Amino acid sequence: MRVSCVILARGGSKGIPKKNIIDFCGKPLIAWTILQAIEAREVTDVWVSSDSDEILGIAKHYGANTIVRPEKISGDDEPSESAWLHAINFIEQQSEHPIDFVLAPQVTSPLRHAADFSNAITQIKADGVDSLFSVTTIEDFFIWRKISGRPPQSVNYDYKDRKRRQDIEKTYLENGSFYLFKPQLLIKDNNRLGGDISLFVMDKYKMFQIDSIEDIELSSVIMNGFNLNTE
């Protein structure tokens, strides 16, 4: 079974300049995702798609194959699906072997182990499903909203009838760490999820993403504290 890992990494970033290649725990941020994918034995090949020569150079240095992402699908408003479709077409033109599954991790979610990729691939095969995404279990996450001119309102529970923690039904948060899907599904529906879907549950501390300077500091503490930087 061929599992191709496709890592998307645009050169532009509004929140943190050059976010995908900032120094994070001693390596460019993108390096962590590349190395995790390479270490996962179930991953056949690892590719980085980018519009940035600098990012592509770093990707090559850490062992990834590279794809030049066209400018027309590199804008802020362009969905990831467009870049994945471009990458799938490019990869399959380079090989006689079709892709069975695409592993699509996000660079901004470095808090993971290579084993997370391996276990997810094993799970999607065992479940016999078409797509899978990583989640974090939520047991006591209470959401409120503020509406102008009205008192705050509880959204996902009744604050007047608060249940014990052990009586609350588990729900799952899409943590954005990675997705796994059949390429035919993406080509047909232009969506990373579809058909029969499976959830891959990750440790809670792996849910954090890097979208701000504060996130870098917090994620660094978690990376070092849980020895994720040893891979």
N, C-alpha and C positions, 0 to 999 in steps of 0.2 A: 504494500500500500504506500502510495506516495503522498506525503504531507509536506507541502511547501509553506514555509513561513514567510509572510510578506509584511515587512515593517514599513509603515508610511512615516515620512519625516520631512515636512516642508521646511524651507529655509526661513520663511517669515514667521514672526510671532509678535502679537501685540502686547501680551502681558509681560513676558520675560524675553528680552532680545536673545536670539539664537538659543532658545530654550532647549531644543533637542540635543545640543552639544555643550551645554554648560557643564562645568566641573561638578560632579556629584560623587562624593566619597572616593575621590581620586581618579575617576575616569569620566570621559564624556558621557552624558546621560544616556545616549543611545547605545553605548557600548554594553551596558548591563543587559538590555533586552537581546542584543545580538548574541552575547556569550551564553545567556540562559537558553536560547533556542539552539545554538550549536551543541551545547552539552546534552540536550534532550535527545536520546538515541532514536526516539520515534519520529523525529523531524528529519526529513530527507535532505532538504536544502533550505538555505536562509538567504533572503533577498531584502534589500533596502531600496525603496522607491523614493526619490527626492528630486527637487528642482535645484538643489544647491550642490555645487561642485565640492564645497568644503565638507558637507555632510557625507557625500558619496566617497570622498577620500578617506574619511574616518571610518566609514563602514567597511571599506576594503581592508584597511589596516587591522580591523578586528575580525576579519575572516568572512564577511558577508559578500554575496554577489550583489551587483548594483543594477539599477534601472533608472534611466533618466526620465523623470516625470515631466510631461509636456506642460508648458506654461498655462495652457487653456484649462487644465484641470488641477491647477495649483493655487487657486484663489481661496480667500477666506471663506467664501460661501459655497465652495464646491464640496459635495459630500465625499466621504471616504470611499463609498462604493465605486465612484468613477475611477479613482486611482487603483483600487483592487482589480477592477475589470481590465484596466490597461496592463497591470502587472501580470495577470493571469494569461492574457493574450501573448505578452512578451515572453514569458517563461515557457509556454507550451510551443512557441515557435523555435525555441532553442533546444528542444528535446523531443524524442519520439514517445516518451512516456507521459501520458496525461496525468493531471493532478487529481487525486481522489478527495483530498481535503485541504483547505487553506487555513493555516493558523495565522490569525491577525492580532498580534499583541500591540498595545499602545506604549509608546516610548515613555510617556509621562507617568506610567505605573510600574516603576522598577522594583517595587517591594514584592518579590516573588522568588520561588525556587525553580530551577530547571525541571524538578519533579512535578511541579504544577502543570507544565505543558505535557509531560509524559503521561501523567495520570489522567488528564483530560482527554488525550488521544485514545488511551486505553478505554476510558468510559464511553466515548462516543461510538467506538466499535462494539463494545458490549451492549450498549443500549440500542444499537441499530437505528439511530436517529440521523437527521439531515443537518442539524446545526446545534451548537452548544455555546453558552456564554458563561463567564465567571460571575459569581455572586458572593455576597456576604450574608450570613444569617442574621436576621433582626428579630429579637424577642420582646424588647421593651422600648420601642422607638415611637414616641408620641409626637404627632405633628399638630401644630397650631397655625392659624392664619389670621392676619389682621386686615380688616375691611374698613375703609374710611367711614367714620361716623358711627361705627358699631363696635361693641365689645369684641375682644379676641374670641375666636371659635376653634374648638378642637375638631380636627379633621378625621383622624382614623380611629378614634375611640370616644366614648362618652365619659367625660371627666366626672360626671355625677354618679357613675357606676364603674369606678376604677377596679379592674380585675387584679388578682394576684399575678405576679410575674410568671409563675408556673402554669397559670391558666390561660395565658395569652397565646394565641395561635402564632406559630412561626411564619414570618414572611421573609422575602429575599430581596436584597438590594443589588441591582446590576452595578457592579463595581468598576466596570470599564477596563479591567486588566487585560482581557483578551477575548477573542471570539474564534470559533472554529466552525467551518461550514463547507458544504460541497460547492464547488465552483458553478455547477449547473444551476444551483438554486439562485446564486447571485446573478447569473446571466439571464435567467428567466424572469425573476421578480425584482431585480435591482435592489435587493435587500439582504443584509448579512444574516438575518434570521428568517426562518420559514420552514415549512414542512413539519416534521416531528422535531420538537425542540427539547433539549436537555439542559439542566442547570448543573454547573460545576461549582461546588461550595469550597471557598477558600477561607483561610484563617482571617479573623477580623482585622488583625494588624496589617494585613496586606491590601486593605481597601483604599488607602490614601493615594491621591494623585498629586502631581506637581503642576500647579497652575499659577502659583504666586511665590514670592520670595519666602514668605512664612512657610509655605509647603515644603520648600527645599530644606529648611532648618528642621522641621518636624520629621520629614521623611529620612533625613540623615541620621537622626537619633534612633529611629526605628530600625533602619538598615544596620547600624552598628550594634544596637542593643540585642537584636535577634540573629546576629552573625550572618546576615544575608550577603555581606560583602566578602565572604570567604569563597564564593563560587567564581 
